[in-house]
Amino acid sequence: MSNIFDNIPSDLTHEVFENIIAKQPIKIERIISKGHSSPSSGWHEQAHQEWVLLLKGAAIIDFDHQPTVHLKEGDYLTINAHQKHKVSWTAPNIETIWLAVHF
């Protein structure tokens, strides 16, 4: 058994992506951010859907041609396949912990 809040790296210079389950056609990952954001140029555009749950912290996700979403602890959303998006902000002073399900 594991706990989603255990083993948080002390060095969060880089955003952390950890697979919990990676068995096609589903991937579940823990993402740990601390002041990280997507590159200012370009968008993420995935061939699959992604469901994200913000477990701790806060974040802002920008979408191309859709309203910006401000996430707080407990908020979740589905990012549709080919929906252009990027993380424009995560809380700089605490870890932002995401649970992401790619399907």
TORGU-290179 format. One record per residue (C-alpha): residue in one letter; x negated, z, y negated. Coordinates in steps of 0.02 Angstrom, whole numbers, padded with zeros to 5 digits, always signed. Last residue first. Example, Ala and Ser with C-alpha at 12.3 -4.5 7.8 and 13.67 -1.06 7.14 Angstrom:
! residues 2
s-00684+00357+00053/a-00615+00390+00225/
This chain:
! residues 103
f+00374-01047-00381/h+00248-00948-00484/v+00285-00762-00499/a+00194-00671-00639/l+00182-00482-00657/w+00107-00443-00825/i+00004-00296-00887/t-00039-00283-01071/e-00182-00161-01087/i-00188-00062-01247/n-00269-00081-01417/p-00253-00269-01448/a-00071-00295-01396/t-00052-00476-01341/w-00032-00626-01455/s-00003-00817-01456/v+00029-00837-01270/k+00061-01021-01245/h+00204-01135-01195/k+00251-01313-01151/q+00395-01317-01027/h+00338-01433-00886/a+00419-01322-00754/n+00531-01190-00830/i+00466-01026-00897/t+00578-00887-00833/l+00590-00725-00929/y+00558-00540-00916/d+00562-00389-01031/g+00523-00217-00958/e+00390-00171-01085/k+00405-00278-01241/l+00407-00467-01258/h+00427-00565-01420/v+00486-00744-01383/t+00457-00889-01503/p+00604-01008-01518/q+00600-01180-01435/h+00524-01349-01479/d+00354-01307-01401/f+00360-01127-01347/d+00265-00978-01416/i+00245-00819-01313/i+00218-00652-01398/a+00156-00499-01305/a+00175-00311-01286/g+00104-00175-01175/k+00156-00128-00999/l+00261-00207-00861/l+00296-00375-00943/l+00388-00476-00811/v+00351-00662-00793/w+00443-00796-00694/e+00349-00960-00681/q+00420-01129-00632/h+00306-01265-00563/a+00217-01419-00631/q+00139-01315-00769/e+00115-01353-00953/h+00005-01233-01049/w-00015-01297-01227/g-00155-01364-01336/s-00253-01295-01481/s-00254-01110-01525/p-00324-01062-01355/s-00207-00941-01267/s-00211-00759-01318/h-00305-00601-01275/g-00289-00436-01367/k-00297-00340-01205/s-00229-00444-01061/i-00207-00401-00878/i-00120-00526-00765/r-00055-00477-00594/e-00011-00623-00484/i+00124-00684-00367/k+00106-00860-00296/i+00246-00947-00203/p+00256-01118-00117/q+00131-01089-00045/k+00055-00920-00003/a-00041-00835-00141/i+00012-00653-00143/i-00063-00520-00257/n-00176-00643-00345/e-00274-00567-00488/f-00294-00644-00662/v-00395-00541-00786/e-00415-00586-00971/h-00596-00579-01025/t-00685-00440-01120/l-00576-00322-01021/d-00716-00212-00957/s-00639-00051-00890/p-00552-00148-00752/i-00377-00083-00707/n-00391-00023-00527/d-00217+00049-00510/f-00065+00003-00616/i+00011-00121-00492/n-00002+00009-00352/s-00057-00037-00177/m+00000+00000+00000/
